[in-house]
Amino acid sequence: MLYELHELQHASFSSLRAWAKTAAQLYASPYSPLSYTPMARVMAASSEVFLRTTQRYEKPVFGIDHVELAGEVYTIKEETVLEMPFCHLKRFSKVGINTPQPKVLIVAPLSGHYATLLRDTVRSFVKDFEVWITDWVDAKLVPLSHGAFRFDDYVLYVQDFIRFIGPDVHVVSVCQPTVPVLVAVSLMSANQDPLLPKSMVMMGGPIDTRKNPTTVNNFAKSHPLSWFESRVIYRVPVKYPGYLRQVYPGFLQHAGFVAMNPGRHIESHRDFFYQLVRGDGENANVHRNFYDEYNAVMDLPAEYYLETLDRVFHRHALAEGTLTSCGELIRPEAITKTALMTVEGELDDISGNGQTMAAQDLCVNIPEQYRQSLLAKDVGHYGIFSGRRFREMIYPSIKSFIEEKA
């Protein structure tokens, strides 16, 4: 019932949102006489804050249309090259470049936000590489006829994408997908797949959540699967294509994100209100851009969500050497030809230090010259893949690592 109540609550605010939108225009438009009254900016600011805290946020666009390389400006072509029920594979390529560049597959997390959260990651990589990214589909939009989506399906999707792109691809996984990517490459290595990736870069992921557990890890570990199944899993309401599909709703995930730092979000919206009142459009736009992305969330398939909790956060099956996937025992020691780089943020409050580096201990047969690890100082979780420190400190190291292995 919670999903239906959420839909009802949103619908009940529709009249108020229409009133607030009208008020914002009346008190902000230079063509309206009300915009010249003493309280105009306060009224316009109040209306916009109300709108932005009650509206739905659609899936953002990547918006990467050009890139500058060696003094030349290249147009970026974004295209969907492969469509599967739960994920589309997108490609970003530079139009008119003649020199072949290494291929990079960025595996985005399936954890509540859209792949556009990695916009800064893609924008950096596309300068030097031919880039593909997994663009996960909102589970409430996938008809029930397509069946369930489980942990093993994720692994199979990753393998399919690697094979589709072809030989010599470099795989970059960000946060949650580090586990299924390591599983996928382990299976391909054990089966001597000729299309093995040249390297894999794992960034801020939960390979072994027993190391320096965070608040997120402790919460997941302290509640049995039955608790999550009974409290956060709901069926999609009738208005969506995925009607009756069991999902972990995006609005619950968003509530969890906000609950981790409620004071910061309250302060941010308060500052936004005063920026609007002062007419500080530049900083107000920074706030809008951030929350347009942060508030856009998607539903997750319930089967995948619960199986990930069980295997990664409860049983630590990969780290314990007991994980089975696609009918096989996963043996990371089978990886001998794929180079490995692990990246962690010193201040990461999602995946604690050591959790990603645990991959280095599992992949014991990768030669030392094909390994590298990076601990980024003064970097939190999101700073691992976006922002100034990513662009100036982390990306150059990843670029050098991939180019050496290309």
C-alpha atoms as a printed R data frame, in Angstrom:
    type eleno elety resid chain resno      x       y       z
1   ATOM     1    CA   MET     A     1  0.000   0.000   0.000
2   ATOM     2    CA   LEU     A     2  2.884   2.408   0.627
3   ATOM     3    CA   TYR     A     3  3.557   2.869  -3.101
4   ATOM     4    CA   GLU     A     4 -0.119   3.679  -3.727
5   ATOM     5    CA   LEU     A     5 -0.149   6.117  -0.803
6   ATOM     6    CA   HIS     A     6  2.955   7.812  -2.194
7   ATOM     7    CA   GLU     A     7  1.213   8.227  -5.562
8   ATOM     8    CA   LEU     A     8 -1.906   9.564  -3.837
9   ATOM     9    CA   GLN     A     9  0.123  12.071  -1.818
10  ATOM    10    CA   HIS     A    10  1.835  13.333  -4.948
11  ATOM    11    CA   ALA     A    11 -1.469  13.673  -6.770
12  ATOM    12    CA   SER     A    12 -3.056  15.514  -3.829
13  ATOM    13    CA   PHE     A    13 -0.403  18.239  -4.116
14  ATOM    14    CA   SER     A    14 -1.081  18.861  -7.811
15  ATOM    15    CA   SER     A    15 -3.383  21.859  -7.190
16  ATOM    16    CA   LEU     A    16 -0.915  23.429  -4.772
17  ATOM    17    CA   ARG     A    17  1.929  22.926  -7.243
18  ATOM    18    CA   ALA     A    18 -0.121  24.600  -9.975
19  ATOM    19    CA   TRP     A    19 -0.800  27.541  -7.652
20  ATOM    20    CA   ALA     A    20  2.882  27.766  -6.655
21  ATOM    21    CA   LYS     A    21  4.026  27.657 -10.293
22  ATOM    22    CA   THR     A    22  1.650  30.500 -11.150
23  ATOM    23    CA   ALA     A    23  2.765  32.506  -8.115
24  ATOM    24    CA   ALA     A    24  6.446  32.026  -8.998
25  ATOM    25    CA   GLN     A    25  5.808  33.392 -12.482
26  ATOM    26    CA   LEU     A    26  3.680  36.320 -11.280
27  ATOM    27    CA   TYR     A    27  6.236  37.446  -8.700
28  ATOM    28    CA   ALA     A    28  9.356  36.817 -10.821
29  ATOM    29    CA   SER     A    29  8.430  37.853 -14.352
30  ATOM    30    CA   PRO     A    30  9.581  41.385 -15.269
31  ATOM    31    CA   TYR     A    31  6.344  41.734 -17.242
32  ATOM    32    CA   SER     A    32  4.210  41.272 -14.133
33  ATOM    33    CA   PRO     A    33  3.485  44.345 -11.946
34  ATOM    34    CA   LEU     A    34  3.550  42.060  -8.882
35  ATOM    35    CA   SER     A    35  7.268  41.468  -9.431
36  ATOM    36    CA   TYR     A    36  7.932  45.085  -8.379
37  ATOM    37    CA   THR     A    37  6.215  44.815  -4.995
38  ATOM    38    CA   PRO     A    38  8.337  44.741  -1.804
39  ATOM    39    CA   MET     A    39  7.658  41.049  -1.080
40  ATOM    40    CA   ALA     A    40  7.995  39.851  -4.694
41  ATOM    41    CA   ARG     A    41 11.301  38.014  -4.316
42  ATOM    42    CA   VAL     A    42 10.212  36.367  -1.057
43  ATOM    43    CA   MET     A    43  6.981  35.148  -2.657
44  ATOM    44    CA   ALA     A    44  8.768  33.917  -5.790
45  ATOM    45    CA   ALA     A    45 11.462  32.184  -3.735
46  ATOM    46    CA   SER     A    46  8.915  30.523  -1.433
47  ATOM    47    CA   SER     A    47  6.943  29.257  -4.417
48  ATOM    48    CA   GLU     A    48  9.987  27.782  -6.145
49  ATOM    49    CA   VAL     A    49 11.225  26.052  -2.991
50  ATOM    50    CA   PHE     A    50  7.776  24.489  -2.535
51  ATOM    51    CA   LEU     A    51  7.732  23.340  -6.156
52  ATOM    52    CA   ARG     A    52 11.186  21.805  -6.019
53  ATOM    53    CA   THR     A    53 10.501  19.911  -2.786
54  ATOM    54    CA   THR     A    54  7.215  18.372  -3.977
55  ATOM    55    CA   GLN     A    55  7.676  17.771  -7.720
56  ATOM    56    CA   ARG     A    56  8.792  14.637  -9.559
57  ATOM    57    CA   TYR     A    57 12.196  14.745 -11.192
58  ATOM    58    CA   GLU     A    58 12.469  13.130 -14.601
59  ATOM    59    CA   LYS     A    59 15.465  11.164 -15.838
60  ATOM    60    CA   PRO     A    60 18.201  13.732 -16.625
61  ATOM    61    CA   VAL     A    61 20.106  13.842 -19.901
62  ATOM    62    CA   PHE     A    62 23.872  13.515 -20.204
63  ATOM    63    CA   GLY     A    63 24.113  16.730 -22.218
64  ATOM    64    CA   ILE     A    64 27.661  16.064 -23.433
65  ATOM    65    CA   ASP     A    65 27.681  17.547 -26.916
66  ATOM    66    CA   HIS     A    66 31.322  18.461 -27.513
67  ATOM    67    CA   VAL     A    67 34.805  18.031 -26.101
68  ATOM    68    CA   GLU     A    68 38.097  19.851 -26.623
69  ATOM    69    CA   LEU     A    69 41.176  17.761 -27.330
70  ATOM    70    CA   ALA     A    70 44.615  19.105 -28.273
71  ATOM    71    CA   GLY     A    71 43.124  22.455 -29.208
72  ATOM    72    CA   GLU     A    72 40.472  20.885 -31.447
73  ATOM    73    CA   VAL     A    73 36.745  20.838 -30.642
74  ATOM    74    CA   TYR     A    74 34.984  17.569 -31.469
75  ATOM    75    CA   THR     A    75 31.259  16.956 -31.542
76  ATOM    76    CA   ILE     A    76 30.154  14.086 -29.292
77  ATOM    77    CA   LYS     A    77 27.728  11.586 -30.750
78  ATOM    78    CA   GLU     A    78 25.552   9.892 -28.100
79  ATOM    79    CA   GLU     A    79 23.683   6.805 -29.252
80  ATOM    80    CA   THR     A    80 22.002   3.731 -27.820
81  ATOM    81    CA   VAL     A    81 23.719   0.777 -29.484
82  ATOM    82    CA   LEU     A    82 22.100  -2.135 -27.635
83  ATOM    83    CA   GLU     A    83 18.736  -2.378 -25.884
84  ATOM    84    CA   MET     A    84 17.944  -5.032 -23.306
85  ATOM    85    CA   PRO     A    85 14.849  -5.080 -21.073
86  ATOM    86    CA   PHE     A    86 16.569  -3.715 -17.967
87  ATOM    87    CA   CYS     A    87 19.503  -1.818 -19.471
88  ATOM    88    CA   HIS     A    88 20.492   0.108 -22.594
89  ATOM    89    CA   LEU     A    89 24.099   0.315 -23.670
90  ATOM    90    CA   LYS     A    90 25.026   3.867 -24.674
91  ATOM    91    CA   ARG     A    91 28.022   4.893 -26.716
92  ATOM    92    CA   PHE     A    92 29.779   8.284 -26.723
93  ATOM    93    CA   SER     A    93 32.152   8.866 -29.615
94  ATOM    94    CA   LYS     A    94 33.954  11.845 -31.098
95  ATOM    95    CA   VAL     A    95 32.884  12.769 -34.624
96  ATOM    96    CA   GLY     A    96 35.747  13.248 -37.045
97  ATOM    97    CA   ILE     A    97 38.617  11.835 -34.997
98  ATOM    98    CA   ASN     A    98 40.884   9.662 -37.141
99  ATOM    99    CA   THR     A    99 43.118   7.996 -34.543
100 ATOM   100    CA   PRO     A   100 41.611   4.861 -32.939
101 ATOM   101    CA   GLN     A   101 41.303   5.227 -29.182
102 ATOM   102    CA   PRO     A   102 41.067   2.573 -26.431
103 ATOM   103    CA   LYS     A   103 37.550   1.345 -25.636
104 ATOM   104    CA   VAL     A   104 36.169   1.911 -22.133
105 ATOM   105    CA   LEU     A   105 32.987   0.394 -20.725
106 ATOM   106    CA   ILE     A   106 31.736   2.316 -17.685
107 ATOM   107    CA   VAL     A   107 29.409   0.154 -15.597
108 ATOM   108    CA   ALA     A   108 27.113   2.537 -13.740
109 ATOM   109    CA   PRO     A   109 25.534   1.524 -10.445
110 ATOM   110    CA   LEU     A   110 22.030   0.113 -10.275
111 ATOM   111    CA   SER     A   111 21.372   1.648  -6.880
112 ATOM   112    CA   GLY     A   112 18.643   4.266  -7.214
113 ATOM   113    CA   HIS     A   113 20.130   7.037  -9.329
114 ATOM   114    CA   TYR     A   114 20.328   7.134 -13.105
115 ATOM   115    CA   ALA     A   115 23.555   6.616 -15.039
116 ATOM   116    CA   THR     A   116 23.662  10.385 -15.619
117 ATOM   117    CA   LEU     A   117 25.065  10.647 -12.088
118 ATOM   118    CA   LEU     A   118 28.323   9.680 -13.823
119 ATOM   119    CA   ARG     A   119 28.115  12.571 -16.287
120 ATOM   120    CA   ASP     A   120 31.411  14.016 -15.043
121 ATOM   121    CA   THR     A   121 33.007  10.575 -15.358
122 ATOM   122    CA   VAL     A   122 31.869  10.209 -18.967
123 ATOM   123    CA   ARG     A   123 32.881  13.777 -19.842
124 ATOM   124    CA   SER     A   124 36.407  13.103 -18.591
125 ATOM   125    CA   PHE     A   125 36.838   9.720 -20.255
126 ATOM   126    CA   VAL     A   126 35.414  10.728 -23.623
127 ATOM   127    CA   LYS     A   127 38.320  13.111 -24.179
128 ATOM   128    CA   ASP     A   128 40.776  10.237 -24.403
129 ATOM   129    CA   PHE     A   129 38.716   7.099 -25.011
130 ATOM   130    CA   GLU     A   130 35.785   5.667 -26.912
131 ATOM   131    CA   VAL     A   131 33.193   5.347 -24.155
132 ATOM   132    CA   TRP     A   132 30.249   3.036 -23.505
133 ATOM   133    CA   ILE     A   133 28.063   3.181 -20.375
134 ATOM   134    CA   THR     A   134 25.303   1.022 -18.910
135 ATOM   135    CA   ASP     A   135 22.087   3.049 -18.822
136 ATOM   136    CA   TRP     A   136 19.839   1.099 -16.421
137 ATOM   137    CA   VAL     A   137 16.077   1.191 -16.960
138 ATOM   138    CA   ASP     A   138 13.671   2.227 -14.197
139 ATOM   139    CA   ALA     A   139 12.164  -1.104 -13.065
140 ATOM   140    CA   LYS     A   140  8.640   0.325 -12.880
141 ATOM   141    CA   LEU     A   141  8.808   0.863 -16.641
142 ATOM   142    CA   VAL     A   142  9.695  -2.769 -17.446
143 ATOM   143    CA   PRO     A   143  6.598  -4.918 -18.086
144 ATOM   144    CA   LEU     A   144  6.238  -7.984 -15.906
145 ATOM   145    CA   SER     A   145  6.333 -10.138 -19.038
146 ATOM   146    CA   HIS     A   146 10.104  -9.596 -19.209
147 ATOM   147    CA   GLY     A   147 10.488 -11.635 -16.036
148 ATOM   148    CA   ALA     A   148 12.646 -11.021 -12.992
149 ATOM   149    CA   PHE     A   149 16.063  -9.392 -12.904
150 ATOM   150    CA   ARG     A   150 18.480 -11.079 -10.515
151 ATOM   151    CA   PHE     A   151 22.128 -10.811  -9.493
152 ATOM   152    CA   ASP     A   152 23.067 -13.436 -12.083
153 ATOM   153    CA   ASP     A   153 21.239 -11.452 -14.773
154 ATOM   154    CA   TYR     A   154 23.409  -8.436 -13.934
155 ATOM   155    CA   VAL     A   155 26.508 -10.609 -14.355
156 ATOM   156    CA   LEU     A   156 25.236 -11.897 -17.707
157 ATOM   157    CA   TYR     A   157 24.453  -8.348 -18.872
158 ATOM   158    CA   VAL     A   158 28.014  -7.264 -18.074
159 ATOM   159    CA   GLN     A   159 29.431 -10.212 -20.011
160 ATOM   160    CA   ASP     A   160 27.137  -9.505 -22.960
161 ATOM   161    CA   PHE     A   161 28.229  -5.861 -23.056
162 ATOM   162    CA   ILE     A   162 31.916  -6.779 -22.894
163 ATOM   163    CA   ARG     A   163 31.507  -9.215 -25.790
164 ATOM   164    CA   PHE     A   164 29.384  -6.760 -27.770
165 ATOM   165    CA   ILE     A   165 32.037  -4.024 -27.589
166 ATOM   166    CA   GLY     A   166 34.692  -6.486 -28.640
167 ATOM   167    CA   PRO     A   167 38.285  -7.309 -27.749
168 ATOM   168    CA   ASP     A   168 40.604  -5.117 -25.707
169 ATOM   169    CA   VAL     A   169 37.883  -3.233 -23.819
170 ATOM   170    CA   HIS     A   170 38.715  -1.691 -20.445
171 ATOM   171    CA   VAL     A   171 35.955  -1.972 -17.810
172 ATOM   172    CA   VAL     A   172 35.437   0.775 -15.217
173 ATOM   173    CA   SER     A   173 32.950  -0.057 -12.457
174 ATOM   174    CA   VAL     A   174 31.716   2.573 -10.021
175 ATOM   175    CA   CYS     A   175 30.508   1.582  -6.536
176 ATOM   176    CA   GLN     A   176 27.915  -1.226  -6.439
177 ATOM   177    CA   PRO     A   177 28.799  -2.913  -9.786
178 ATOM   178    CA   THR     A   178 32.363  -3.688  -8.704
179 ATOM   179    CA   VAL     A   179 31.053  -7.006  -7.333
180 ATOM   180    CA   PRO     A   180 29.129  -8.249 -10.413
181 ATOM   181    CA   VAL     A   181 31.930  -6.988 -12.683
182 ATOM   182    CA   LEU     A   182 34.521  -8.981 -10.741
183 ATOM   183    CA   VAL     A   183 32.195 -11.989 -10.882
184 ATOM   184    CA   ALA     A   184 31.684 -11.568 -14.639
185 ATOM   185    CA   VAL     A   185 35.413 -11.303 -15.395
186 ATOM   186    CA   SER     A   186 36.155 -14.256 -13.073
187 ATOM   187    CA   LEU     A   187 33.702 -16.433 -15.006
188 ATOM   188    CA   MET     A   188 35.067 -15.293 -18.377
189 ATOM   189    CA   SER     A   189 38.616 -16.001 -17.212
190 ATOM   190    CA   ALA     A   190 37.758 -19.442 -15.830
191 ATOM   191    CA   ASN     A   191 36.102 -20.328 -19.132
192 ATOM   192    CA   GLN     A   192 39.003 -18.872 -21.175
193 ATOM   193    CA   ASP     A   193 36.758 -16.435 -23.007
194 ATOM   194    CA   PRO     A   194 38.701 -14.890 -25.914
195 ATOM   195    CA   LEU     A   195 36.994 -11.514 -25.367
196 ATOM   196    CA   LEU     A   196 38.385 -10.900 -21.892
197 ATOM   197    CA   PRO     A   197 38.735  -7.197 -20.980
198 ATOM   198    CA   LYS     A   198 42.250  -5.792 -20.981
199 ATOM   199    CA   SER     A   199 41.789  -4.168 -17.585
200 ATOM   200    CA   MET     A   200 39.224  -3.468 -14.907
201 ATOM   201    CA   VAL     A   201 39.150  -0.353 -12.746
202 ATOM   202    CA   MET     A   202 37.104  -0.659  -9.558
203 ATOM   203    CA   MET     A   203 36.072   2.539  -7.813
204 ATOM   204    CA   GLY     A   204 34.591   2.775  -4.306
205 ATOM   205    CA   GLY     A   205 32.856  -0.612  -4.301
206 ATOM   206    CA   PRO     A   206 31.755  -3.158  -1.647
207 ATOM   207    CA   ILE     A   207 34.030  -6.083  -2.514
208 ATOM   208    CA   ASP     A   208 34.431  -6.917   1.205
209 ATOM   209    CA   THR     A   209 32.135  -4.903   3.492
210 ATOM   210    CA   ARG     A   210 33.700  -6.384   6.617
211 ATOM   211    CA   LYS     A   211 36.605  -3.960   6.236
212 ATOM   212    CA   ASN     A   212 36.000  -0.586   7.916
213 ATOM   213    CA   PRO     A   213 32.200  -0.967   7.811
214 ATOM   214    CA   THR     A   214 30.256   2.254   7.319
215 ATOM   215    CA   THR     A   215 26.831   3.268   8.603
216 ATOM   216    CA   VAL     A   216 25.330   1.894   5.391
217 ATOM   217    CA   ASN     A   217 27.109  -1.453   5.853
218 ATOM   218    CA   ASN     A   218 26.092  -1.729   9.506
219 ATOM   219    CA   PHE     A   219 22.459  -0.939   8.755
220 ATOM   220    CA   ALA     A   220 22.307  -3.581   6.023
221 ATOM   221    CA   LYS     A   221 24.036  -6.157   8.229
222 ATOM   222    CA   SER     A   222 21.919  -5.512  11.345
223 ATOM   223    CA   HIS     A   223 18.577  -6.258   9.643
224 ATOM   224    CA   PRO     A   224 17.608  -9.684   8.286
225 ATOM   225    CA   LEU     A   225 16.489 -10.063   4.691
226 ATOM   226    CA   SER     A   226 12.937 -10.637   5.921
227 ATOM   227    CA   TRP     A   227 12.963  -7.118   7.385
228 ATOM   228    CA   PHE     A   228 13.858  -5.567   4.037
229 ATOM   229    CA   GLU     A   229 11.419  -7.790   2.157
230 ATOM   230    CA   SER     A   230  8.504  -6.813   4.387
231 ATOM   231    CA   ARG     A   231  9.310  -3.108   4.731
232 ATOM   232    CA   VAL     A   232 10.889  -1.821   1.517
233 ATOM   233    CA   ILE     A   233  9.641  -4.118  -1.247
234 ATOM   234    CA   TYR     A   234  6.386  -3.113  -2.973
235 ATOM   235    CA   ARG     A   235  4.510  -3.827  -6.180
236 ATOM   236    CA   VAL     A   236  4.388  -1.208  -8.918
237 ATOM   237    CA   PRO     A   237  0.979   0.553  -9.100
238 ATOM   238    CA   VAL     A   238 -1.366   0.142 -12.033
239 ATOM   239    CA   LYS     A   239 -0.442   3.402 -13.823
240 ATOM   240    CA   TYR     A   240  3.043   2.177 -14.849
241 ATOM   241    CA   PRO     A   241  4.129  -0.344 -17.529
242 ATOM   242    CA   GLY     A   242  5.719  -2.501 -14.810
243 ATOM   243    CA   TYR     A   243  2.397  -2.956 -12.988
244 ATOM   244    CA   LEU     A   244  2.663  -5.674 -10.285
245 ATOM   245    CA   ARG     A   245  6.457  -5.990 -10.587
246 ATOM   246    CA   GLN     A   246  8.098  -6.170  -7.149
247 ATOM   247    CA   VAL     A   247 10.562  -3.305  -6.673
248 ATOM   248    CA   TYR     A   248 12.544  -1.356  -4.150
249 ATOM   249    CA   PRO     A   249 10.970   2.051  -4.889
250 ATOM   250    CA   GLY     A   250 13.199   4.953  -5.795
251 ATOM   251    CA   PHE     A   251 11.379   7.272  -3.386
252 ATOM   252    CA   LEU     A   252 12.433   5.045  -0.469
253 ATOM   253    CA   GLN     A   253 16.028   5.030  -1.666
254 ATOM   254    CA   HIS     A   254 15.895   8.819  -1.971
255 ATOM   255    CA   ALA     A   255 14.533   9.080   1.574
256 ATOM   256    CA   GLY     A   256 17.457   6.955   2.732
257 ATOM   257    CA   PHE     A   257 19.951   9.218   0.944
258 ATOM   258    CA   VAL     A   258 18.438  12.306   2.597
259 ATOM   259    CA   ALA     A   259 18.274  10.639   6.018
260 ATOM   260    CA   MET     A   260 22.036  10.118   5.991
261 ATOM   261    CA   ASN     A   261 22.626  13.903   6.108
262 ATOM   262    CA   PRO     A   262 19.284  15.628   6.773
263 ATOM   263    CA   GLY     A   263 20.877  18.763   8.229
264 ATOM   264    CA   ARG     A   264 22.967  19.325   5.130
265 ATOM   265    CA   HIS     A   265 19.916  19.156   2.863
266 ATOM   266    CA   ILE     A   266 17.854  21.465   5.064
267 ATOM   267    CA   GLU     A   267 20.695  23.985   5.128
268 ATOM   268    CA   SER     A   268 21.120  23.699   1.361
269 ATOM   269    CA   HIS     A   269 17.449  24.496   0.706
270 ATOM   270    CA   ARG     A   270 17.527  27.356   3.195
271 ATOM   271    CA   ASP     A   271 20.563  28.804   1.429
272 ATOM   272    CA   PHE     A   272 18.768  28.349  -1.902
273 ATOM   273    CA   PHE     A   273 15.821  30.387  -0.607
274 ATOM   274    CA   TYR     A   274 18.088  33.266   0.443
275 ATOM   275    CA   GLN     A   275 20.010  33.084  -2.847
276 ATOM   276    CA   LEU     A   276 16.731  33.582  -4.703
277 ATOM   277    CA   VAL     A   277 15.750  36.478  -2.444
278 ATOM   278    CA   ARG     A   278 19.134  38.153  -3.001
279 ATOM   279    CA   GLY     A   279 19.008  37.516  -6.732
280 ATOM   280    CA   ASP     A   280 22.118  35.313  -6.604
281 ATOM   281    CA   GLY     A   281 21.304  33.435  -9.797
282 ATOM   282    CA   GLU     A   282 24.693  31.742 -10.208
283 ATOM   283    CA   ASN     A   283 24.641  29.897  -6.885
284 ATOM   284    CA   ALA     A   284 20.920  29.207  -7.219
285 ATOM   285    CA   ASN     A   285 21.628  27.454 -10.520
286 ATOM   286    CA   VAL     A   286 24.303  25.321  -8.846
287 ATOM   287    CA   HIS     A   287 21.664  24.191  -6.341
288 ATOM   288    CA   ARG     A   288 19.125  23.492  -9.109
289 ATOM   289    CA   ASN     A   289 21.587  21.466 -11.167
290 ATOM   290    CA   PHE     A   290 22.674  19.353  -8.200
291 ATOM   291    CA   TYR     A   291 19.173  18.536  -6.986
292 ATOM   292    CA   ASP     A   292 17.818  17.966 -10.491
293 ATOM   293    CA   GLU     A   293 20.216  15.003 -10.545
294 ATOM   294    CA   TYR     A   294 20.085  14.024  -6.873
295 ATOM   295    CA   ASN     A   295 16.280  13.937  -6.715
296 ATOM   296    CA   ALA     A   296 15.863  11.926  -9.921
297 ATOM   297    CA   VAL     A   297 15.589   8.333  -8.723
298 ATOM   298    CA   MET     A   298 14.495   5.014 -10.180
299 ATOM   299    CA   ASP     A   299 12.987   1.788  -8.858
300 ATOM   300    CA   LEU     A   300 15.197  -1.292  -8.494
301 ATOM   301    CA   PRO     A   301 14.127  -4.874  -9.251
302 ATOM   302    CA   ALA     A   302 13.346  -6.496  -5.894
303 ATOM   303    CA   GLU     A   303 15.103  -9.778  -6.711
304 ATOM   304    CA   TYR     A   304 18.374  -8.074  -7.564
305 ATOM   305    CA   TYR     A   305 18.198  -5.791  -4.538
306 ATOM   306    CA   LEU     A   306 17.562  -8.613  -2.050
307 ATOM   307    CA   GLU     A   307 20.122 -10.983  -3.573
308 ATOM   308    CA   THR     A   308 22.778  -8.257  -3.446
309 ATOM   309    CA   LEU     A   309 21.999  -7.604   0.211
310 ATOM   310    CA   ASP     A   310 22.279 -11.317   0.950
311 ATOM   311    CA   ARG     A   311 25.441 -12.083  -1.010
312 ATOM   312    CA   VAL     A   312 27.426  -8.883  -0.532
313 ATOM   313    CA   PHE     A   313 26.355  -7.380   2.800
314 ATOM   314    CA   HIS     A   314 25.157 -10.372   4.821
315 ATOM   315    CA   ARG     A   315 27.154 -13.440   3.729
316 ATOM   316    CA   HIS     A   316 30.185 -11.638   2.221
317 ATOM   317    CA   ALA     A   317 30.160 -14.561  -0.192
318 ATOM   318    CA   LEU     A   318 32.661 -13.169  -2.713
319 ATOM   319    CA   ALA     A   319 35.220 -12.344  -0.039
320 ATOM   320    CA   GLU     A   320 34.616 -15.683   1.710
321 ATOM   321    CA   GLY     A   321 35.099 -17.644  -1.510
322 ATOM   322    CA   THR     A   322 31.612 -19.170  -1.350
323 ATOM   323    CA   LEU     A   323 29.817 -17.131  -4.024
324 ATOM   324    CA   THR     A   324 28.165 -19.019  -6.850
325 ATOM   325    CA   SER     A   325 26.776 -17.296  -9.927
326 ATOM   326    CA   CYS     A   326 25.361 -18.642 -13.187
327 ATOM   327    CA   GLY     A   327 25.796 -22.146 -11.770
328 ATOM   328    CA   GLU     A   328 29.526 -21.834 -11.074
329 ATOM   329    CA   LEU     A   329 31.685 -21.170  -8.034
330 ATOM   330    CA   ILE     A   330 33.350 -17.786  -8.474
331 ATOM   331    CA   ARG     A   331 37.142 -17.964  -8.445
332 ATOM   332    CA   PRO     A   332 38.798 -14.527  -8.819
333 ATOM   333    CA   GLU     A   333 42.145 -16.334  -8.782
334 ATOM   334    CA   ALA     A   334 41.286 -17.484 -12.315
335 ATOM   335    CA   ILE     A   335 41.954 -13.929 -13.541
336 ATOM   336    CA   THR     A   336 45.482 -13.799 -14.930
337 ATOM   337    CA   LYS     A   337 45.317 -11.672 -18.088
338 ATOM   338    CA   THR     A   338 43.140  -8.732 -17.008
339 ATOM   339    CA   ALA     A   339 44.919  -5.863 -15.243
340 ATOM   340    CA   LEU     A   340 43.377  -4.499 -12.033
341 ATOM   341    CA   MET     A   341 43.246  -1.005 -10.538
342 ATOM   342    CA   THR     A   342 41.339  -0.187  -7.349
343 ATOM   343    CA   VAL     A   343 40.380   3.364  -6.354
344 ATOM   344    CA   GLU     A   344 39.177   4.440  -2.911
345 ATOM   345    CA   GLY     A   345 38.353   7.773  -1.292
346 ATOM   346    CA   GLU     A   346 39.884   8.540   2.075
347 ATOM   347    CA   LEU     A   347 36.604  10.033   3.354
348 ATOM   348    CA   ASP     A   348 34.212   7.573   1.687
349 ATOM   349    CA   ASP     A   349 31.208   7.053   3.985
350 ATOM   350    CA   ILE     A   350 29.520   4.511   1.679
351 ATOM   351    CA   SER     A   351 32.321   2.019   0.978
352 ATOM   352    CA   GLY     A   352 34.934   2.161   3.703
353 ATOM   353    CA   ASN     A   353 38.669   2.116   3.043
354 ATOM   354    CA   GLY     A   354 39.885  -1.361   2.209
355 ATOM   355    CA   GLN     A   355 36.569  -2.633   0.872
356 ATOM   356    CA   THR     A   356 37.497  -2.054  -2.775
357 ATOM   357    CA   MET     A   357 41.170  -2.884  -2.328
358 ATOM   358    CA   ALA     A   358 40.039  -6.330  -1.162
359 ATOM   359    CA   ALA     A   359 39.826  -7.188  -4.869
360 ATOM   360    CA   GLN     A   360 43.616  -7.094  -4.948
361 ATOM   361    CA   ASP     A   361 43.748  -9.866  -2.339
362 ATOM   362    CA   LEU     A   362 41.200 -11.991  -4.196
363 ATOM   363    CA   CYS     A   363 42.867 -11.720  -7.622
364 ATOM   364    CA   VAL     A   364 46.088 -13.361  -6.464
365 ATOM   365    CA   ASN     A   365 47.236 -14.508  -9.905
366 ATOM   366    CA   ILE     A   366 47.302 -11.138 -11.621
367 ATOM   367    CA   PRO     A   367 51.006 -10.246 -12.027
368 ATOM   368    CA   GLU     A   368 52.202  -7.385  -9.844
369 ATOM   369    CA   GLN     A   369 53.068  -5.212 -12.834
370 ATOM   370    CA   TYR     A   370 49.412  -5.335 -13.858
371 ATOM   371    CA   ARG     A   371 48.090  -4.084 -10.522
372 ATOM   372    CA   GLN     A   372 47.648  -0.620  -9.078
373 ATOM   373    CA   SER     A   373 45.775   0.883  -6.131
374 ATOM   374    CA   LEU     A   374 44.944   4.495  -5.342
375 ATOM   375    CA   LEU     A   375 43.714   6.042  -2.102
376 ATOM   376    CA   ALA     A   376 42.535   9.560  -2.905
377 ATOM   377    CA   LYS     A   377 43.187  11.933  -0.008
378 ATOM   378    CA   ASP     A   378 40.339  14.156   1.244
379 ATOM   379    CA   VAL     A   379 37.866  12.551  -1.186
380 ATOM   380    CA   GLY     A   380 34.419  11.295  -0.234
381 ATOM   381    CA   HIS     A   381 32.289   8.765  -2.082
382 ATOM   382    CA   TYR     A   382 30.929  11.014  -4.819
383 ATOM   383    CA   GLY     A   383 34.309  12.692  -5.210
384 ATOM   384    CA   ILE     A   384 35.728   9.385  -6.432
385 ATOM   385    CA   PHE     A   385 33.930   9.761  -9.775
386 ATOM   386    CA   SER     A   386 32.985  13.440 -10.095
387 ATOM   387    CA   GLY     A   387 34.173  16.910  -9.186
388 ATOM   388    CA   ARG     A   388 37.466  18.746  -9.217
389 ATOM   389    CA   ARG     A   389 39.503  16.165  -7.304
390 ATOM   390    CA   PHE     A   390 38.300  13.404  -9.625
391 ATOM   391    CA   ARG     A   391 39.279  15.417 -12.690
392 ATOM   392    CA   GLU     A   392 42.633  16.587 -11.330
393 ATOM   393    CA   MET     A   393 43.790  13.676  -9.158
394 ATOM   394    CA   ILE     A   394 41.938  10.434  -9.877
395 ATOM   395    CA   TYR     A   395 41.182  10.478 -13.596
396 ATOM   396    CA   PRO     A   396 44.792  11.174 -14.694
397 ATOM   397    CA   SER     A   397 45.914   8.075 -12.749
398 ATOM   398    CA   ILE     A   398 43.199   5.923 -14.321
399 ATOM   399    CA   LYS     A   399 44.018   7.291 -17.772
400 ATOM   400    CA   SER     A   400 47.696   6.419 -17.377
401 ATOM   401    CA   PHE     A   401 46.855   2.942 -16.085
402 ATOM   402    CA   ILE     A   402 44.551   2.153 -19.028
403 ATOM   403    CA   GLU     A   403 46.907   3.586 -21.644
404 ATOM   404    CA   GLU     A   404 49.779   1.492 -20.277
405 ATOM   405    CA   LYS     A   405 47.637  -1.636 -20.617
406 ATOM   406    CA   ALA     A   406 46.097  -0.761 -24.001
